Amino acid sequence: MTLGIGVVQLNYGLKALFDVEEGLAAQIALIVVAVGMATVSAASGVDKGIRRLSQLNIILATLLMFYILIVGEPFRVLNAVVQNVGDYVSGFPSMTLNTFAYDQPTEWLDAWTLFFWAWWVAWAPFVGLFLARISRGRTLREFVAATLVIPFLFTGLFLAIFGNTALFVVRDGNTEFGETAMNVPEQGFYTLLDQFPGFLFSAGLATFVGLLLYVTSADSGALVMGNLSAELPTPVTDAPAWLRIFWAVATGLLTLAMLIVGGVEALTNATIIMGLPFSFVMFLIMAGLFLALRTERMKVEARVVTLPASLSGRIAHHGLPGAPNWRHRLARAMAFPGRRAAARFVDQVCRPAFQEVVQELREQGVEAEVLEGTVEENGLNHVGLRVPIGEDDAFVYEVWPVELPTPGFATRAVGTHDTYVRFEVRLTEGNQDYDVMGYTKEQLIADSLDQYERHLEFLRMRHEASTRSNLPDHRPDAADAHLPEE
């Protein structure tokens, strides 16, 4: 839907700029260009193509917004923006709960409110998964600020500036512009730009921004659909380039097909139809988020009540067996080991440590196993252990090699393409973001057992939470704790 309406609007922009005739031929050409750009962007990945195009898009959109503010009536518009904020804050509760129960403008609700509601709901799976992909490693506070608060403020300011500018044009007597914006929405934006000086500049900038919006929407959608249709070895791995290219092309072809069948009206109806069933899925997503956050809280509580991580490494001054001295600790902190050191670490420390743990578990009747494999991105070996617990609660502890550029403050010489290797701990729920490279065998065993104890404590807490409502509470109340026995 977004891509189809964007192509129709871009087509009018090209007509206003270069007198390109509106029609299916021009729209096909725009789709081909946009799909080509989206394909290159999606194939280059999140950190290169998609990120750079998105940053460029924000910069240019901001430039367009402030240009219209300056060449228009800045003080009048800014006064209106302040009033808009007050109207929004004061009217939000009543407007949110307003169902027009006594006098429903059914036609208007269907054409605007219901349409935009379905539009955003239909976008939810792609936008949500894409935001989750690029936000991995962030806290919930950072995620909310970066994906809800800041975009909301920017969007509100953007709409307030252009919306108030358009209202002032109409209120000043240009009713023809108002009729155009209402009856032919795809022409409204360019007609507004034509009311101010520098139309060639502003319309050209708006057309390029619109094209980038199309491209960034298509390549992020292609990335998400590719990840959904591929078996990914790790949470940070994306689908192969050919699959992302396939989905970018498929998106362009689907947009083209909808335009051929019925134009914007067909796109609008399809949006409403696809948005309705997914609105019910969103309730399941909210329930899943609640359960995931509750599980995370249990894991945090389990971490608190169990032993601190790597006890042997925290109390070295007591001289306990396996405790490293301060020189070893300092050397590890300053080391940036290469690939050969990483291979030695796997062969001499990791594999023997996990083999000993697995052997001991098997002697105690637990069918544990050693996990080994090769990371496709860097060709280094990862190793770990797996302890089955029931059907779905297996404990997995792996040390995963990550190759990164050596920082400039490293004590050893850094070449042009110099890298070092971290071995990050990955559990069943994902990466724990701490490095065990340089641990001794005893330290690695201690850390894996720390995590195993926490996992067992989490399972115990979860079991108690699930059965608490079904069992009587035999614990004495605080008020009865000191009553004498009769």
RATAVEN-V392661 format. One record per pair of residues at least 4 apart in sequence whose ideal C-beta (glycine too) atoms are under 6 Angstrom apart, sorted by the first residue. I is the first residue (numbers start at 1). J is the second residue. If there is no record, write none. Layout:
i: (I;I)
j: (J;J)
This chain:
i: (1;1;2;3;3;4;4;4;4;6;6;7;7;7;8;8;9;10;10;11;11;11;12;12;12;13;13;14;14;15;15;16;16;17;20;27;31;31;31;34;34;35;35;35;37;38;38;38;38;38;39;39;41;41;41;41;42;42;42;42;42;43;43;43;44;44;46;46;47;50;53;53;54;57;57;60;61;64;64;65;65;68;68;69;69;70;71;71;72;73;77;77;77;80;81;84;87;88;91;92;100;105;108;109;109;110;115;118;118;118;119;121;121;121;122;122;122;123;124;126;126;129;130;130;131;131;135;138;138;142;143;144;145;146;148;151;159;160;166;167;169;169;169;170;177;179;180;180;180;181;187;190;193;193;193;194;198;199;218;218;221;222;222;222;222;223;225;226;226;226;226;226;227;230;230;232;233;235;239;239;258;258;259;261;262;271;298;298;298;299;302;302;302;302;303;306;306;306;307;309;310;310;310;312;312;312;312;313;316;316;322;324;324;332;334;335;336;336;336;337;337;337;342;342;342;344;345;346;346;346;349;350;350;351;352;353;353;353;354;354;355;357;357;358;358;358;361;361;368;368;369;370;371;371;372;373;374;375;375;375;378;380;382;382;382;384;384;385;386;386;387;388;389;389;393;395;395;396;397;397;398;399;399;400;400;401;401;402;402;403;403;405;406;406;406;406;406;410;414;422;422;423;423;424;424;425;425;425;426;439;439;464;467;476;476)
j: (267;271;217;214;255;255;258;259;267;210;214;27;30;31;186;264;186;30;210;22;26;27;186;187;190;190;207;18;20;20;22;190;203;203;26;259;35;252;256;214;215;248;249;252;215;42;215;218;219;248;245;248;49;50;53;219;219;222;223;244;248;241;244;245;48;49;50;134;51;219;212;216;216;212;216;209;209;205;206;158;161;72;165;74;161;74;196;197;165;77;161;164;165;164;160;160;91;92;95;96;104;109;112;113;114;114;268;271;272;275;271;275;278;279;271;274;275;127;128;221;224;224;220;224;135;147;143;142;143;146;147;148;149;150;152;155;163;164;192;171;174;177;195;178;191;183;184;187;191;188;191;203;199;202;203;199;202;203;248;251;251;226;244;247;248;244;247;230;239;243;244;247;239;239;243;237;237;430;243;244;266;267;263;266;266;275;458;461;462;458;454;457;458;461;454;453;454;457;311;450;443;446;447;322;323;443;446;443;323;324;442;328;329;438;411;438;406;410;420;341;420;421;380;401;421;348;349;350;381;383;441;383;399;383;441;441;444;445;370;385;370;385;445;368;370;385;366;368;385;387;386;385;384;386;383;382;381;380;382;401;403;401;398;400;401;397;398;397;394;396;395;394;393;394;459;452;455;428;448;451;426;423;436;424;426;421;423;422;424;419;421;419;410;414;418;419;420;414;418;435;437;436;437;431;435;432;434;436;431;443;444;468;471;480;481)
